[in-house]
Amino acid sequence: MKKKIIILLVLFCGLKLSAQVQKNFIDQNYIEVKGVSKMEIVPNEIYLNIVLDEKDTKNKESVEQLEQKMYVALEKAGINLEEQLSVSDFASNLKLHFIKKSNIQKSKVFELLVHDSNVLAKVFVELEKIRISNISIIRVDHSEIEKFRRQVKVNAVKAGKEKAEDLTEALGQNIGRAIYINESSSRYRNDYANETFRIRGASSLAKMKTPDLEFQKIQLEYSVVMRFALE
């Protein structure tokens, strides 16, 4: 019986203390502000799919021949093949050949990483010269995206503090310590992240030495709600 009474007393004291802390927070004079920060980043990682398909040449060239020509073209565009190019997929219609007695056609998909739009333009031009135009921009990113995300958050907090200082100064008061900080919202907009941009038969590119290709910037946005004690 005594043990039950002690437990009830502990629970009662805990609830009373929690209520008192909440009451003190509510009764305290404070100012609430929302800090917002935005940043636009030029992507430095542009990922492409390059598809080599024998049917695109009407079986006049094999995948192996197309591949060798592609290597030469990419090197002309300034690509480091070992570091920036990889094989994504390799397929053939071998099964279909046995069913329909048709010619075997092969295809091969490569993933290419380029770091800026100038090199990308050169890649388009050089590949178009050898009639490889089945190219897709599959995604873009930045190698230091996490660093920029943290910076946007810091900037949002600073913006909130500056807003609180400006408002309280108009009242002839000052802000004290921060008594509440909460992430309101965050946004990461990358228009290429979930879409594929396919370029086929871009003959106009081949006529230009370095066509201008601009990417929409990656957009970061962060907002935070803050409360400062008033002094």
C-alpha angles and dihedrals in degrees: 000000000000089000091055091049092052092050091050091050092051092050092047093050091048093052091046092051092048091050091048092051091049091047092051091050093049094045092050116100110242143155122230121208139169119228118203130187131180132189135182120207129194106228117241097185115067116174121202135187114217115193121201110193127173092213089063088065093041088245092298091121131034125230088250091056092047090049094055092048090049092053091055092047094049092049088053088054090055099258122154099220096199095051103032107033130068137162114254102177143352123197144161136187092240093134091050089050092062092046100045100020088235128150116279111249123189133200134188130195123207130190115218127192119206126176105212142018094252093062089042090056091051090051091053092049096048094045092047089055089062092041097253105136106142093108128146130192099218103175145343130210144154126250092225099039094131091055090053092048091055091048092053090053092050091048091051091054091048091049091052092051092049091050091051091049092050093049096046092046088059087056094048092248138111133227121242129196122330109261099179135025124174132170106243101185143328131203133195112184118188110162093195096050097090103021136075120220109201123198118197129172094358091174092154090065092058090060091059125072097213112359116201111250116178125190126212106248124250107255124215124187130175133176131187134188114222135182123201127192113244119233 
